[in-house]
Amino acid sequence: MPVLTGQQILARPDRRTREVPVPEWGPEAQVLIGEIGALARARIRDWWQTQGRVPEPAEDEIVTTDSSPGPDEDLPREYTDLEQTELMLRWLIETILDPETQRPTFTRDQLDALGAKSPAALNRIYAAVLDLNLQTQTAVEDAEKNSEPAAGTGSGGD
């Protein structure tokens, strides 16, 4: 098996794509989605993890650098509908691809414009994106079933 150079690694396509029907946009309408890249995934995770972590001060609150954390700081928080929708839109911006270039169709500047589209259409695409990117339990289980055991892990008579 040949050892790949850096240039060969960068030139190899390694992310799966899938076409998703979107009947809200026409009877034959489809979008191309793809697996997310490592940096895009990190951007989304960083954004998600920081949501609600820096509370807005109350109008009459005096904020100092020596303020101690509140008693609920370590408790898990519930995310608002707006935060969850923005998470979905960030995933869609990174994974809806131009069919000719295989690059993202939208930019982060278009988040609000994309968010104005049909919730049913966006939810359908998002569900497919999460499945393709192994972000659902079913997708993880299916991938585990379809993966081959690593060399040396079989139960042969060694």
C-alpha positions as CSV (number, residue, x, y, z in Angstrom):
1,M,0.0,0.0,0.0
2,P,1.5,3.4,-1.0
3,V,2.3,6.0,1.6
4,L,0.5,9.2,0.7
5,T,2.1,12.6,0.5
6,G,0.6,15.7,2.1
7,Q,-0.6,16.9,-1.4
8,Q,-2.2,13.6,-2.1
9,I,-4.0,13.6,1.2
10,L,-5.4,17.1,0.6
11,A,-6.5,16.1,-2.9
12,R,-8.4,13.0,-1.8
13,P,-12.1,13.4,-1.3
14,D,-13.0,11.8,2.0
15,R,-16.3,13.2,3.0
16,R,-19.6,11.6,2.0
17,T,-22.4,13.5,0.4
18,R,-26.2,12.8,0.0
19,E,-29.1,14.3,-1.9
20,V,-32.1,15.3,0.2
21,P,-35.5,15.8,-1.3
22,V,-37.1,19.1,-0.2
23,P,-40.8,19.1,-1.5
24,E,-41.5,22.5,0.1
25,W,-39.2,24.0,-2.6
26,G,-40.8,22.1,-5.5
27,P,-41.9,18.6,-6.4
28,E,-38.4,17.6,-7.7
29,A,-36.3,19.9,-5.5
30,Q,-33.3,18.4,-3.8
31,V,-30.2,19.8,-2.0
32,L,-26.8,18.2,-1.7
33,I,-25.5,17.9,1.8
34,G,-22.1,16.7,2.9
35,E,-20.1,15.6,5.9
36,I,-18.7,18.5,7.9
37,G,-15.0,19.3,8.0
38,A,-13.0,19.2,11.3
39,L,-12.6,23.0,11.6
40,A,-16.3,23.6,10.9
41,R,-17.3,21.0,13.5
42,A,-15.0,22.7,16.0
43,R,-16.5,26.1,15.2
44,I,-20.0,24.8,15.8
45,R,-19.1,23.0,19.0
46,D,-17.3,26.1,20.4
47,W,-20.2,28.3,19.6
48,W,-22.7,25.8,21.2
49,Q,-20.6,25.4,24.3
50,T,-20.4,29.1,24.9
51,Q,-24.1,29.9,24.6
52,G,-25.4,31.4,27.7
53,R,-22.1,31.2,29.5
54,V,-21.6,34.9,29.8
55,P,-24.8,36.3,31.3
56,E,-26.0,39.7,30.4
57,P,-25.9,42.0,33.4
58,A,-29.1,43.3,34.7
59,E,-29.8,47.0,33.8
60,D,-28.9,48.2,37.4
61,E,-26.2,45.5,38.1
62,I,-22.7,46.6,38.8
63,V,-20.2,44.1,37.2
64,T,-16.8,43.7,38.7
65,T,-13.9,41.4,37.8
66,D,-14.0,39.8,41.3
67,S,-17.7,38.7,41.0
68,S,-18.0,35.1,42.2
69,P,-19.9,32.5,40.1
70,G,-23.5,31.9,41.0
71,P,-24.8,28.7,42.6
72,D,-26.3,27.4,39.4
73,E,-23.1,27.7,37.3
74,D,-22.3,24.0,37.2
75,L,-25.9,22.9,36.5
76,P,-26.7,22.0,32.9
77,R,-28.8,24.6,31.2
78,E,-31.7,24.3,28.8
79,Y,-31.1,26.0,25.5
80,T,-33.7,28.4,24.1
81,D,-35.6,27.7,20.8
82,L,-33.6,30.5,19.2
83,E,-30.3,28.9,20.3
84,Q,-31.3,25.5,19.0
85,T,-32.5,27.0,15.7
86,E,-29.2,28.9,15.3
87,L,-27.3,25.6,15.9
88,M,-29.3,24.0,13.2
89,L,-28.7,26.9,10.8
90,R,-24.9,26.8,11.5
91,W,-24.9,23.0,10.7
92,L,-26.9,23.7,7.5
93,I,-24.6,26.6,6.4
94,E,-21.6,24.3,6.7
95,T,-23.2,21.2,5.0
96,I,-25.5,22.3,2.2
97,L,-23.2,22.1,-0.8
98,D,-23.1,23.6,-4.2
99,P,-23.6,20.5,-6.5
100,E,-20.9,21.7,-9.0
101,T,-18.1,22.7,-6.6
102,Q,-19.0,20.5,-3.6
103,R,-18.3,23.6,-1.4
104,P,-20.8,25.2,1.1
105,T,-23.5,27.1,-0.7
106,F,-24.1,29.6,2.1
107,T,-22.0,31.8,4.2
108,R,-22.4,32.7,7.9
109,D,-23.6,36.1,6.8
110,Q,-26.6,34.4,5.3
111,L,-27.7,32.7,8.5
112,D,-30.8,35.0,9.0
113,A,-31.8,34.7,5.4
114,L,-31.6,30.9,5.5
115,G,-33.5,31.0,8.9
116,A,-36.4,32.7,7.1
117,K,-37.1,29.6,5.1
118,S,-39.7,26.9,5.8
119,P,-39.1,25.2,9.2
120,A,-40.4,21.9,7.7
121,A,-37.8,22.1,4.9
122,L,-34.9,23.1,7.2
123,N,-35.8,20.4,9.7
124,R,-35.9,17.7,7.0
125,I,-32.4,18.8,5.7
126,Y,-31.1,19.0,9.3
127,A,-32.2,15.5,10.2
128,A,-30.4,14.2,7.1
129,V,-27.3,16.3,8.0
130,L,-27.2,14.9,11.6
131,D,-27.6,11.3,10.2
132,L,-24.9,11.7,7.6
133,N,-22.5,13.2,10.2
134,L,-23.2,10.4,12.7
135,Q,-24.8,12.9,15.2
136,T,-27.8,10.6,15.9
137,Q,-27.7,7.3,17.9
138,T,-29.2,5.4,15.0
139,A,-26.5,6.6,12.6
140,V,-23.8,5.7,15.2
141,E,-25.3,2.2,15.6
142,D,-25.6,1.7,11.8
143,A,-22.0,2.7,11.4
144,E,-20.8,0.3,14.1
145,K,-22.8,-2.5,12.4
146,N,-21.3,-1.8,9.0
147,S,-17.7,-1.3,10.2
148,E,-15.2,-4.2,9.9
149,P,-13.3,-5.3,12.9
150,A,-9.7,-3.9,13.1
151,A,-6.9,-6.2,12.3
152,G,-6.0,-8.5,15.2
153,T,-9.3,-8.1,16.9
154,G,-11.0,-11.2,15.5
155,S,-11.6,-14.3,17.5
156,G,-9.5,-16.5,15.4
157,G,-7.2,-19.2,17.1
158,D,-4.1,-17.1,17.6
